[in-house]
Amino acid sequence: MRDTIYVLVFEGFADWQIALALAEIRRPGDWEVRSAGFTREPVTSMSGFTVMPDVSVDELDLDAVALLMLPGGHLWLSTQLERMASVARRVHAAGAPVAAIDQGVLAVARAGLLDHCRHTGNWPGQIGREVAAYAGHDQYDANVLAVSDGGVITASHLGNIEFAREIIHTLDLYNASDRDHWYRLFKHAVPPPWFSGETIEVVRAA
């Protein structure tokens, strides 16, 4: 049964880029969220939180993985990118989607997963500059902050809300109407119609 969400953690990973998506994933209680590191040694996020990885990237259960999430961060070394590209390729080949934001997009580009699907990133030209074998220039969409296509979710470093929205849709967490209301709330502070008047005033005053 595919019920496990794996999240890559490494020294200096950008924890806020994945926080909203993870909060929504955990809300229903149907998914197991597990952190995966390059090793099992503890790492410190960009915000200063220490995380002890549940597993190493070599220990992912490909029969259980429902999604692999790759955040951005400061310390994406070339050796780490190559290793993560290999993991992303394996997860995708096993039939599970891969979600990447910010520098994480470079890993899926190195895995060759962006050559034939619509995708985005931090800015036009970055992927081609950083990944020599990248052949997806014609598929790059500079007009969105996040997009899902071909079993791959990609997002700009400015698109953590859109990133969460694409993951919510991919995992079918809510119905289409609720997903739309969720996005309006978090992106534009527009409360859904079922909010009470008192709650609406609190949201507007925040």
C-alpha positions, 0 to 999 in steps of 0.5 A: 500500500502506498501510504508513505510520504518521504521528505529529503532533509539535509544540512541547511534544507529550507524547512518553510518551503515544505511546512505547509504541504506537510501540515495538510498531508498530516491533517487527515491522518492517512499518510505516514510522513518520514524524513530521509537523509543522505545518512542517518546523522542529524541535520539542521534546517535553515531555520535552525531545527535539528532533525534526525532522519528516519531513514537514509535515501538508500532505505526508501520503501519503493512499494510504500512510497506515495510521494517524494518531496525535495526541498531547496536549501543552501548546501546542495553539493554536486555529489548530493544532487547526483545521489538525489537524482538517482533516488528521484529516478527510482521513485518515479520509475516505481510509479510514485510522484516526485515533488521538488521546490527551489533547488530541489528542481535541479535534482529532478532535472539531473534525473531526466524527469523534466525533459518531457513534461511541463515544469517550472523553477526559480527563473528561466535559464537556471536549470540549463545553467546548472544541469548540462544534460537538461533537455526540457527548455521547451517545456519550461513554464515561466508563468506559474509558481508551481505545476504538476505534469508527468508525475513530477511537481516543480515549484519556484522558491517563491511558490510554497503555497502553490507547491502545497496546492499541487501536492494536495491535488496529487494526493487527492486530499480534498475535493476540488471545491475545498482545494479551491477554497484552501488556496484562496484562504492561504494565498489571498486571505479569502475565507471559505463561505462556511467560516463564521462571521467572527472567524472572518473578522479575525482573518481579515484583521490578521 
